[in-house]
């Protein structure tokens, strides 16, 4: 079944803009043309002394399974210098890609939770996600993500421009 998938991309090392551009290009080779949010800058969520992150969200439509999507993501991250398996800490990284949401799906596995369990608390992903899909509905809370965004402090998330 063809359904919408939203990925969150972030980078805080190297040429952050180019890392995001390259990752989106690789994702589009696999999944086709995507809706891409603007790029947002924010402090590292877990270590404020690290370099600022650039984040965006990409919405694709696919029939691939979540496990298959995750496999593609890991290959792309590794090609941008991210170690695999991923370290358990929140160290700076050239590229981080997370599956944030898959239309009408709930997945709870050791290596994958969809929707992303911390999405409601992470404005750096919720802001660009709502930008590209205002009607996205959390299949667990039965609430639109844009409603959750209204409850978050987004003052530390800055729009800095379009990716392309």
Buried (B, 14 or more C-beta within 10 A) or exposed (E): EEEBBBBBBBBBBBEBBEBBBBBBEBBBEBBEEBBBBBBBBBBBBEEEEBBBBBBBBBBBBBEBEBEEBBEBBBEBBEEBEBEEEBEEEEBBBBBBBBBBBBBEBEBEEEEBBBBBEEBBEBBBBBBBBBBBBEEBBBBEEEEBBBEBBEEBEBEBBEEEEEBE
